[in-house]
């Protein structure tokens, strides 16, 4: 697990940037959710990261399929914990953030904290599994990457 966390440091930095950007976009800049939700999409970041981490780790770190899937699952779990926590804080502090927007919770109208947290708990499980699958798909695509960089001629 320590190896996966070491490899995922760049993802963790991007996740922090995206979470902060998403938070500020809704609460400070007051950009309507419908106009700005795609700019700092944590789910999109996670899916793409799971794919490319799976591919790169296969080719350049020698990961096996299961290792790439576990890494993808870990990336998904980290992102979902951030989303879960940000949703909780938004409700607890009564802050109108992107994390409690009805569309983000897949509902038509605002809902209470208990319902929102239940939805986020379902996302925590489902999106983590989906990220693991994305990591496995990335691993499969990793065979397309070159084994190593070509050697440069010495002058």
Secondary structure, DSSP 8 states (H G I E B T S, - for coil): -HHHHHHTHHHHHHHHHHHHHHHHHHHTS---HHHHTTTT-HHHHHHHHHHHHHHHHHHHH---HHHHHHHHHHHHHHHHHHHHHHHHHHHHTT---GGG-TGGGT-SS---HHHHHHHHHHHHHHHHHHHHHHHHHHHHHGGGS-SS-------
